[in-house]
Amino acid sequence: MPNEKINPTSVTFEYGKNKSETVLSNWTVFTNTQSLTINKSCLSKSYFLEDKIAYIIDIKNNSDIPIFNVEIKENMGRIKKADNSDVYAPLKYTDTFRYYLNGNIMDIAPPKTYSDKIIFEIEAIPALSTACIMYVANITDNAPLEAKSSITNISSVIIPSTGKTLESSHTINVREIADIKTIKQIKNYSASGITYSIFIYNYGNIPAKNVIIKDQLENTFSSINIKVGSKILNSTDYSITTTNDLQIPSYGSKYSISVPEAKFIKDEKSKKLGVIPGVVEVTIDSKV
């Protein structure tokens, strides 16, 4: 049974001259821990920097009496460094939330906000009812972005009748992506030919593999040298059509290009996140 009725207490006492009396206390209903359950979920499958994450907390009152003064604490994904030197929150509340009772939107006070947690307060959850809080948090500069990283945050609720705490946690994994941007830069241009570079930057947290580069060369050239990083390519590693369309690597070539993942570094003084992209430079030197 979700609830237990505790029998009234009798108190017998004497007073005056040979007078006695017995009084009974009230009946008490004890709400045990299983009368209240909490479950945490999330609408997002993964996260990356500046994402907005919608969390859902369901608090169910399984008992046949209301439960009053329910407090739900949400930590903002506390993470501690391996050397225990720092504690920070990778999530930040966005001042956006909704409260539902049995599927109907209701009003409650906004949560109390702190640097590493927010606290919701519900005056009462009726008998056999489900309360639901949905709130939105931003992924901050504090969030780990390297591949295989994750954020775990915990919802906790205190059982008013017992003081015991129930918890439900949710872990969301970083989105593993290769985020490629490219820039073309002329290094030398003269009557004898043109030299330019194609820079391929990867702002993601995993390498970009099997990169294929397509470019339009000058209409006329007598010779061409192509270098990827420090490697000078053989003529079999690229192809040039009769209309001077360049492709690196050529179809059928065993040569492949990969762009390494970015590095994510946080400045200890400014606390700002710095992203050092992985980069590959392709240099094309053609002679007229």
Salt bridges, closest charged atoms under 4 A:
ASP51 OD2 - ARG175 NH2 2.98
GLU74 OE1 - LYS40 NZ 2.37
ASP116 OD2 - ARG78 NH1 2.21
ASP116 OD1 - LYS117 NZ 3.82
GLU121 OE2 - LYS112 NZ 3.11
GLU176 OE2 - LYS148 NZ 3.90
ASP179 OD2 - LYS181 NZ 3.40
ASP215 OD1 - LYS184 NZ 2.77
GLU268 OE2 - LYS81 NZ 3.45
GLU268 OE1 - LYS271 NZ 3.72
GLU281 OE2 - LYS187 NZ 2.60
ASP285 OD1 - LYS287 NZ 3.63
